[in-house]
Each structure stands twice: as structure tokens, then as C-alpha cells.
Amino acid sequence: MITVLLMRTPSGILRKITATGHAGYAKKGTDILCAAVSVIVQTAVGGLQDVARIQPACILENGRIECGVAAPETLDPKACEAVRIIMETAAIGCQQIELSYGSRYICVRDAAYTE
């Protein structure tokens, strides 16, 4: 199963998305759910770089992908809003996969952000 953690500050700001594990929906290398989650998070990284013009902290390994952003107060207001939209859109994408395919393959949950 893929576990997606949406790590939020106490005020609800999404600072980091971490996806770990493998869905087990299909054979390794052909699993559309693993690919879908990977694409969503990688697209968020690209959007943060190209649209928000920030460099997110990211990790891409077999069975693990992470995307984290700086504290909102360190960003200019325009970048801050772009970051919020991109991160929340990625979260929605992961949640929609869970709704479509079930928590047997992917579980998305909120977690407390810790540095």
C-alpha cells in the first residue's frame, strides 16, 4: 500500500507531501497507482520550481517520494499563494486516487508537520 502523508502546520498550511510504499495494484514496474502518485508529486515539484519560482526540498527513491516547501513567511505573497495552490492540488490528486481505487492500495492522511 502507498501511504501519503500531508504534513500540515498547526494552522493547516500544507508544507510537505510524503508518499511511501508500493500500491500492489499490479506487478512492479507496471503499477498505474504507483505511477500516478509519483507523477502527481513530481508535477508539484515542477510547478513549484517553474510557477512559484522556489526550490522545494525533494526526495525521489524507489518506494519514496517527498516534496517539501519553505515556511510561508519566508516567501513573497505571490509565491506563497502559488505554493499553496500547487501543494493543495497535489493533495487533492492523491485523495482522488484513494477515492477511486480504495484504501487497500493508497491511504492519504493528514499529519503534523515537524522540521
Order of alpha helices (4+ residues) and beta strands (2+ residues): beta-beta-alpha-beta-beta-alpha-beta
